């Protein structure tokens, strides 16, 4: 169940094949292509010179509480069940099928595969998101709205479980030592050129990385990289949790700038979600 997506729909077209080839050759030769130059010039900047990330960002698939999917094998998908409209890079996550091991799923150490299977087999009971709890990071996905000011950025989320927020300082301060572990962790940010890098630690261990029992430990370390290209926000994530994962898990998503403002989300009601999932049948799942 991919609950990293929001309630709205993204409308965008994939980069044409010829343009993609041209960009690839330009990158290999170290030459800025006209398309790349145009994209770079189109990115607005704030007074401090950093790209302007302010705005509402539509990251793709919509969420509908009343139409979750039961997938083959007993897994559940509430949102983001379809692959993104554009051809994703190798690290992007297509829809989970709940069957054979997938390259887009975190690679667990052998001794933890049984736990992943157990959690997946009992997803309706064990998945906190189906009981109105926080999806955690990175499952919550790219921010739905960014408020950027000198010294900090604020991420706002409109998720199936409700509204969530993160305040991320960008003034060079270290991680806090006076806060308890939380589902979204403690974050600090800095700029690497035009990329905002968000480093998060201090997590609880009661959320999942993604669907199908993808648990993590409280030692998880998440690094997000956000870059604006025109009116597109690129969100690249690396999840490090060597206690249970064979290697870092990487995610890639995009979001499009939209003029549709966030509104107060529909209240999450535990019984309604479980009842909807338990009574949904799709003869031809998407």
N, C-alpha and C positions, 0 to 999 in steps of 0.2 A: 504494500500500500504506500504510494508515494504521496505524502501529505505536505511536500515542500512547496506545492503550487498554491495559487490564490484563487479567489472567487471570480476573477475576471478572465477575459480572453485576450490573447495577444494577436494582433493583426500585423503580419510582416511577410515579406517575400524572401526566399533564399537567394544568396548571391549567385548570379549566373555562372555557368561553367567556364566560359571564356574569361570573365572577369576574375574568377578565382585562380585560374592558371596564370594570368598576368600578375596578380598579386604575389603568387608563390614565387615566380621567377624573379620579380623585383626584390622580394625578401632575400632570396638566395644570392643575388648579385649585389645586395646592399644599396639598391637604388630605390628611391621613393617613387611609387607609381602615381599617376594622376589621381586614381581613385583613393589611394591612401592619403595623398596630400589634401584632397578635398575633404575626406573624413576628418583629418586632423584639424583643418582650418575651421570645420563646422562645429567643433566642440567649444562651447562657451566656457569662459574662465572667470573666476572670482578675482577680487582685488589682490589677493595674495599670489595669483598666478596659477593656482591649482584648478583642474577641471571642475566645472560646476556640476555636482551630482544631485543638486536639489530637484525634487519633483516626485511624481507618482510613477511607479514603474510596473508595467503589466508583464508578468513573467510567464504567461502562457495558458496553461489549462485551467478551466474553471472548476469550482467545487460546488457540488450539489448534494446537500445533506440527504435528500430523499432518494438519490439514485446511486448508492454505492454498488460496487460489483463484487460478487463472489467469483473468484477465479478457479480454474481447474486445480484440483489438489487441495482445496479448502482455504487458500489464501484470500485476502480481502484487499480491494482497491477502492478507495473513496474518491481520489482525485489524481490527475496526472497519469491516467491509465494509457494514454496514447503517447507514442514517441513525438518529439518536437517536430514542427513542420519542416524545418530546414535539416539537411543532413548534418548530424552532430559529429564533433571530433571523437576520437577513440575513447576519451574518458567520459563522455556524456552518458546519461543513464536512460536507455529505452525502457519501455514498460516491463515490469516484472511479470513472469509467467507462473511462478510458484512451482516450477517443475525442476529441470536439471540445473546444476550450478551455472551461474552466469558470470561473464567477464565483468559486467557492470556492478556486481555485488561485492562487498568487502570480502577479502580472502582471510578466513579465520584459521587459526592454528588447529591442527587435527583434534586436539583434546577438547575443543569447544564446539565442534560441529554438531554434536548431539544436543547441546544446549540451544543452539540456533534452531535446530529442527523442532525441539520441544516448544520453544516460544512461538514458532511459526504455526505449529499444529494447534496451539491454543491462543491464537491471535485475538479472537473475540474477547477472551477473558484477560489476556496479559498485555495487550497493546494499550498503553495509557491514553493515546490520542482518541481511541474509541470510547474513552470514559472521561472526555473533556479535560484531559490534562495537557500540559505543554508538550509540543512536539520535540522541543530541544533543538540543538544545533548538530549537524547542518540540515536536519530534516525540515526545519521551518522554511528553508529556501532563501532566495534573494530577498532583500527588503522590498516591501511594497511601496514604501515612501521613505525618502531620505531628506533630512533637514540638516544642512551643512552650514556651520558657522566657524569662525576662527577658533581653533583649539579643540573642536569636537564635532562629531557627526552623530545624529540620532537616526536609528533605523526603526521604522514602524512596520508592523506585520498585521495582516488580516487573514487569519488562518481558520481552518475548520474548527479548531478548539476555542477560538476567540481572538482577542486583540493582544498583541505582545509588543514590547519595545526594548531597545537597547541603547544606552548612552555610551559612546566610544570616544574617549579623549584622544586627541591627536597632537598634544602639546609636548610630547616627549616623556611624559611620566611613566613609571614602571607599573606592572600589575599591582593591584591592591593586596595588602596582607590582612586587612581588617574585615573581609567579607567572607561569608560562608559559600560553600559550593552551591550552584544553582543549575537549572536546566539549560540556560543559555550562556552560562559561564561568565567570567570576568574578562572584558576585552580592552585592549589598547590598540591604537592605530598609528600608522605613520605613512608617509608618502615615499614611494620609490619612483621618481619621475612622475608620470601621469597616472600611476597605479596606486590606489589606496589599499594598503595592506592592514588587515585586522587580525590580531593575534589573540586567541581566546584560550583560557585555561580555567581551572576550578569548576569542574562540572560534577553534577550528581550522576549516578549510574543507572537511573530509572527511566531513561528515554532510549529510543532506538535511532540508529544512523539513517535508516530507511525502512522499507517494509520487510516482512518475512523474518522477523526475529533478529534483526541486525543490532544486537546489543553492543554496549561499549563499557569501559570502566571509568572510574572517576579520574583516572590519570590521562584521559584523552586530551589531545592538543589539536586545535583547529586553526588553520590559517586560511583566511579568505582574501582574495585579490579582486578588487573591483576596478574596472576601467571603462570609461565612456568612449564610445566610438560613434560619432554623430548622435543620433537619438536612441542608440542601443547601449544598454549596460551589460557588460560581460562580467560574470561571476564565476570565478574559479576557486575551488576549495581543495585543500589537502587535509585529510584526517590522519593523525598519527596516534596509534594506540598499540604500541609494540607488545604489550602484555597479552593481547588476544589476537591481533592482526599480524599476518605474515609480512605485509608491506603496507605503506601508507595508501589510503584510498583516496582517489581523486575524482572530482565532480566538475562538470562544466554546464552552465546555464546562461541564458540571455534573457533580458527584459527590455521592453520598448517603452519609451516615454509616452505617457498618455495624459489627456486632460480630464480624465474621469477621476474625481476626487474620492478618497476613502470616506466611508460612512460607518456609523456604529454597526458592528457585526451582529448577526442574529445570535441570540443566546444559545450556548451549547447545552443540550440536555442529554445526559447520559443514556437514558432509556430510549430516546428517539433514535439515537445513532445505532445502538445495538439492535433495536427492533427493525430499523430500516435495512441494515446489513443482513440480518437473519431471515428477512422475508423477500430478498431481492434475488431474482433468477434471470439470467440472460442466456437465451438460446444461442446467440452468436456474440460472445464478448468482443469488444473492440480490440 
